[in-house]
Amino acid sequence: MNFNGYLRPDGSIGIRNRILIIAVDECCDGIAQSIGRQYENTVVMTNWYTCMLGGNEESLNQMIANAKNPNVAGVLVIAMGCGSINPAQITSEVEKVKKPVYAITCQEEGGTRKSVDSGHNKIRLLQDYVTGLKREPFPMACLVVGIKCGGSDTSSGIASNPCVGAAADKLIDLGGICIGGELFELQGCQEVLDVRASSPAVAQKIERLIENERKRWSVEGTDVETMSIGNSIGGLTTIEEKSLGALHKFGSKEIVDILEINDRVVEKPTSPGFYLSEATMLCGGSGVNFASYGAHMILWTCGAAGFENPLVPVIRVSANEDLINDDIDVDATGIMNGKESLDIVSDRIIDKLIETASGQKTQIEGIGGSTLTLYQKDQRLDTLLNIKCYKEKHL
């Protein structure tokens, strides 16, 4: 089985030719948006946290990792000029993968209007480069697919999650890589995950990172909603029940490793197989997390909602016949009504992966895409909660 993708200068394979515009601080978001809205294949990522670097290194790491994602053909970095994040911290890393990249600093350009004009000139250069890129065939083993759920209900655990899990197993058998996340929603599943871990060290790492995420979202004295109204109306009663249904979307293969993402590192898959990760349960942030890990697209199981990411296409799978609509890419209701098997629907998901990787748009690709949310863990909170993280092990 092959798909038709784009060979990048560093040897990676892309399935889209996006031009990523990164606003390193929120003050220059307007400049980035003014430039980006003129072109169909541009995507804007804005750092909404602050213009300061200290304490926000996880966001910088994600900006760099997203710029290196194989779906990105070229990059424009924009800064106001008075913040702590230097565009060169991003462009120097992008240059290492031999990808065309430019930078604009508003203060150096002489103001907003001149920055917008300069940005258009640089985007036109990137567009000329993209025009010369052609698709060619590559094996399915080159694909990296993120797996996430949203708007979960009873049909998710019974049908859409299991058929996505079966498709993940099939892609891995073809030599591909699948990455799951949402560690908070894996509470109650640790015993199952331990058995699947490739080593005792990986099992310990899984336990540690799930516990870390539980602490972040379960601070005593602070009420935080972790089950949505849609989950409850859909028939789910506890986070553990939701977790056990959600686990099915991760298939049955050995867990090679669990990938961390923080202020020190963005860990990447190193070999074919299934990986867990710290990709957040929050939709917009998860898209950026998966892109940081190098994912080409996301398999998203749902009741019937329509999450879309402008950088990493989302294939939506639903089995809820009462809510299913034209946002859905793969209809899995046949499993619920007994007319189709998991094997049949999972084959259809594989076909959709090939079509999407080869350039066919998903149902809502380009329509209502979510913000590229730079979600990061708060280092101050982690310190207060005594959360053990990567830097404690490697400093």
C-alpha positions in Angstrom: 0.0 0.0 0.0 1.3 3.5 -1.0 0.2 7.1 -0.6 1.4 10.1 -2.6 3.3 12.6 -0.6 6.0 15.3 -0.8 9.7 14.5 -0.1 11.3 17.1 2.1 15.0 18.1 1.9 15.7 16.3 5.2 14.2 13.0 3.9 10.9 13.3 5.8 7.6 13.0 3.9 4.8 15.5 4.0 1.1 15.1 3.0 0.3 18.8 2.8 2.2 21.9 1.7 1.4 24.4 4.4 3.3 27.6 4.9 3.4 28.2 8.7 3.4 31.8 9.9 4.6 31.9 13.5 3.8 35.0 15.6 6.3 34.6 18.5 4.4 37.1 20.7 0.7 38.1 20.7 1.4 41.7 19.9 2.3 40.7 16.3 -0.7 38.4 15.8 -2.5 41.1 13.8 0.5 41.3 11.4 0.6 37.5 11.0 -3.2 37.4 10.4 -3.1 40.3 7.9 -0.4 38.5 5.9 -1.9 35.0 6.2 -5.5 35.7 5.2 -4.4 36.4 1.7 -3.2 32.9 0.9 -5.1 29.6 0.9 -2.2 27.4 2.2 -0.9 29.6 5.0 -1.5 28.7 8.7 -1.0 31.1 11.6 0.4 30.0 15.0 0.4 32.7 17.7 2.1 32.5 21.1 -0.7 33.9 23.3 1.1 33.2 26.6 3.6 36.1 26.8 6.5 37.7 24.9 8.8 36.4 27.7 10.8 33.2 27.2 11.6 32.3 30.8 9.0 29.8 32.0 7.6 29.4 28.5 10.2 27.2 26.9 7.7 24.5 26.3 5.9 26.9 23.9 9.1 27.7 22.1 9.9 24.0 21.7 6.5 23.5 20.2 6.9 26.4 17.8 10.1 24.9 16.6 8.7 21.3 16.4 5.6 22.5 14.4 7.8 24.4 12.0 9.8 21.1 11.4 6.6 19.1 10.9 6.7 17.4 7.5 3.4 19.0 6.5 5.1 22.4 6.6 6.8 23.3 3.3 8.1 26.8 4.5 8.1 29.1 7.5 7.8 32.8 8.2 8.6 33.9 11.8 7.3 37.3 13.0 8.3 39.1 16.2 7.5 42.6 17.5 11.1 43.1 18.6 10.8 44.0 22.3 10.1 40.5 23.6 12.5 37.8 24.9 12.0 35.3 22.1 14.4 35.9 19.2 13.1 34.7 15.8 16.6 33.3 15.2 15.9 30.7 18.0 13.3 29.2 15.6 14.8 29.9 12.2 18.2 28.4 13.1 16.5 25.1 14.1 14.4 25.1 10.9 17.4 25.6 8.8 18.8 22.4 10.2 16.1 20.4 8.3 16.9 22.5 5.1 13.5 24.0 5.0 13.0 27.6 3.6 12.4 30.0 6.5 12.3 33.8 6.8 12.0 36.2 9.7 10.5 39.7 10.2 10.9 41.9 13.3 8.4 44.7 13.3 10.6 47.3 15.0 13.4 46.7 12.5 11.1 46.8 9.5 9.8 50.3 10.6 6.3 49.5 11.7 3.2 47.5 11.0 2.5 48.4 7.4 6.1 47.9 6.3 6.1 44.5 8.2 3.0 43.4 6.4 4.5 44.4 3.0 7.7 42.6 3.9 5.7 39.5 4.9 3.9 39.4 1.6 7.2 39.5 -0.2 8.5 36.6 1.7 5.3 34.6 1.4 5.5 35.0 -2.3 9.0 33.5 -2.3 7.7 30.6 -0.3 4.8 30.2 -2.7 7.1 30.0 -5.6 9.0 27.2 -3.8 5.9 25.3 -3.0 4.7 25.5 -6.6 7.6 23.4 -7.7 6.9 20.5 -5.3 5.3 17.4 -6.7 3.7 14.3 -5.1 5.3 10.9 -5.4 4.5 7.5 -4.0 5.7 6.3 -0.6 4.9 3.3 1.5 2.4 3.5 4.4 5.3 2.8 6.7 6.2 6.5 6.3 2.9 7.7 8.0 2.7 9.0 11.6 -0.9 9.2 12.9 -2.2 10.8 16.1 -5.2 9.3 17.8 -7.6 11.2 19.9 -11.3 11.2 21.0 -13.8 14.0 21.7 -17.5 14.3 22.4 -17.3 10.7 23.7 -20.5 8.8 24.4 -21.5 5.1 24.7 -21.1 4.6 20.9 -17.5 5.7 21.2 -16.5 2.9 23.5 -18.6 0.3 21.7 -17.8 1.1 18.1 -15.8 4.1 16.9 -12.9 3.6 19.4 -12.5 -0.1 18.7 -12.6 0.3 14.9 -9.9 3.1 15.1 -7.9 0.8 17.4 -8.2 -2.0 14.8 -7.1 0.4 12.1 -4.1 1.5 14.2 -3.0 -2.1 14.5 -3.2 -2.5 10.8 -1.2 0.6 10.1 1.5 -0.6 12.5 1.5 -4.0 10.8 2.4 -2.0 7.6 5.3 -0.4 9.4 3.6 2.9 10.4 3.6 4.8 13.7 0.5 5.7 15.8 0.6 8.1 18.8 -2.0 8.3 21.5 -2.3 10.9 24.2 -4.9 12.2 26.8 -3.2 10.8 29.8 -5.8 12.2 32.2 -8.3 10.1 30.5 -6.3 7.0 31.0 -6.9 6.9 34.7 -8.0 3.4 35.7 -6.2 1.8 32.7 -2.8 1.5 34.2 -2.8 -2.2 34.7 -3.7 -2.8 31.0 -1.1 -0.3 29.9 1.6 -1.9 32.1 1.1 -5.2 30.4 1.5 -3.6 26.9 4.6 -1.6 27.8 7.8 -2.7 26.0 9.8 -2.7 29.2 9.5 -2.1 32.9 11.1 1.3 32.4 8.4 2.3 29.9 5.7 1.0 32.3 7.1 3.1 35.1 7.2 6.1 32.8 3.6 5.6 31.9 2.6 5.4 35.5 4.5 8.6 36.4 3.2 10.7 33.6 -0.5 9.6 34.1 -0.1 10.5 37.8 1.5 13.8 36.9 -1.5 14.7 34.8 -3.9 13.6 37.4 -2.3 16.0 39.9 -2.5 18.9 37.5 -6.2 18.5 36.9 -7.2 17.4 40.4 -5.8 20.1 42.7 -7.6 19.9 46.1 -10.1 22.7 46.7 -10.4 23.6 43.0 -13.3 22.3 41.1 -12.4 21.6 37.4 -14.9 19.9 35.0 -13.3 16.8 33.5 -16.5 15.2 32.2 -18.3 17.3 29.6 -22.1 17.6 29.5 -22.0 15.8 26.2 -20.1 12.9 27.8 -22.8 12.6 30.5 -25.8 13.0 28.2 -24.1 10.4 26.0 -24.3 7.8 28.8 -20.9 8.0 30.5 -20.9 8.4 34.3 -17.3 8.5 35.5 -13.8 9.4 34.2 -12.8 5.8 34.7 -15.7 4.5 32.6 -14.8 7.0 29.9 -11.2 5.9 30.1 -11.9 2.2 29.6 -13.9 3.0 26.5 -11.3 5.5 25.2 -8.5 2.9 25.7 -10.0 0.8 22.8 -8.9 3.5 20.2 -5.2 2.6 21.0 -5.5 -0.9 19.6 -3.6 -3.9 21.0 0.1 -3.5 20.0 3.0 -3.1 22.4 3.6 0.4 23.7 7.1 1.2 22.4 7.5 4.3 24.6 5.6 7.3 26.0 6.7 10.6 24.6 7.3 13.6 26.8 6.8 17.2 25.8 8.0 20.0 28.2 10.3 22.9 28.7 13.4 20.7 27.9 12.4 18.3 25.2 9.9 17.2 22.6 10.5 13.4 22.3 9.9 11.9 18.9 9.1 8.3 17.8 12.3 6.4 17.0 10.9 3.3 15.3 7.6 1.9 14.0 4.9 0.9 16.4 2.5 2.4 18.9 3.4 5.2 21.3 1.6 6.9 24.2 2.4 10.6 24.7 1.7 13.8 26.7 -0.6 15.1 23.9 -3.3 17.0 25.9 -6.9 16.0 26.1 -7.8 19.6 25.0 -8.6 19.6 21.2 -6.7 22.6 19.9 -3.7 22.0 22.1 -3.6 18.3 21.1 -3.4 19.2 17.4 -0.3 21.2 18.1 1.1 18.5 20.4 0.6 15.8 17.7 2.2 18.1 15.1 5.1 18.6 17.5 5.6 14.8 17.6 5.7 14.7 13.8 2.2 13.4 13.1 0.8 13.8 9.6 -2.8 13.6 10.6 -5.2 12.7 13.4 -7.8 9.9 13.7 -10.5 11.5 15.9 -13.4 9.4 17.4 -16.4 11.3 18.4 -20.2 11.4 19.0 -20.6 13.7 16.0 -18.6 16.9 16.6 -16.4 18.5 14.0 -12.9 19.3 15.3 -10.4 20.3 12.6 -6.7 21.3 12.7 -5.4 23.5 9.9 -1.9 22.0 10.0 -2.6 18.3 10.7 -5.8 17.0 8.9 -8.3 15.3 11.2 -10.3 12.2 10.1 -13.5 12.0 12.1 -15.0 8.6 12.9 -18.5 8.4 14.5 -21.0 5.6 15.3 -23.7 7.7 16.8 -26.6 7.5 14.3 -28.7 10.1 16.2 -26.0 12.8 15.9 -23.9 11.9 12.9 -23.7 14.6 10.3 -21.7 15.7 7.2 -18.7 16.6 9.3 -18.0 12.8 9.6 -15.4 11.2 7.4 -16.0 7.5 8.4 -19.4 6.3 9.4 -19.1 3.5 11.9 -22.8 3.2 12.7 -22.9 -0.2 11.0 -21.1 -1.7 14.0 -23.7 -0.4 16.4 -26.6 -1.8 14.3 -24.8 -5.1 13.6 -24.5 -4.6 9.9 -20.8 -4.2 9.7 -17.8 -5.7 11.5 -14.8 -4.0 13.1 -12.6 -5.4 10.4 -14.7 -3.9 7.6 -14.9 -0.4 9.1 -11.2 -0.4 10.1 -10.3 -1.3 6.4 -12.4 1.7 5.4 -10.4 3.9 7.9 -7.1 2.7 6.3 -8.5 3.6 2.9 -9.4 7.1 4.2 -5.8 7.4 5.6 -4.4 6.7 2.2 -6.8 9.1 0.4 -6.1 11.9 2.9 -2.4 11.4 2.9 -2.5 11.5 -0.9 -4.2 15.0 -0.9 -7.9 14.4 -0.7 -9.4 16.9 1.8 -11.3 15.6 4.8 -15.0 16.6 5.2 -14.3 20.0 6.9 -10.7 20.6 6.0 -10.3 24.3 5.3 -13.7 25.0 6.9 -13.7 26.2 10.5 -10.3 25.0 11.5 -9.5 25.4 15.2 -6.8 27.7 16.5 -3.3 26.3 16.7 -3.2 26.4 20.5 0.2 26.5 22.2 -0.9 24.7 25.3 1.8 24.2 27.9 2.1 22.9 31.4 2.7 25.6 34.1 6.1 25.1 35.6 5.1 27.0 38.8 2.1 24.6 39.3 4.3 21.6 38.7 6.8 22.8 41.3 4.0 23.4 43.8 2.6 19.9 43.2 6.0 18.3 43.4 5.6 16.8 39.9 8.6 14.8 38.8 9.5 15.8 35.2 12.1 15.2 32.6 14.6 17.8 33.9 14.9 16.1 37.3 16.2 13.0 35.6 18.5 14.6 33.1 20.1 17.6 34.9 
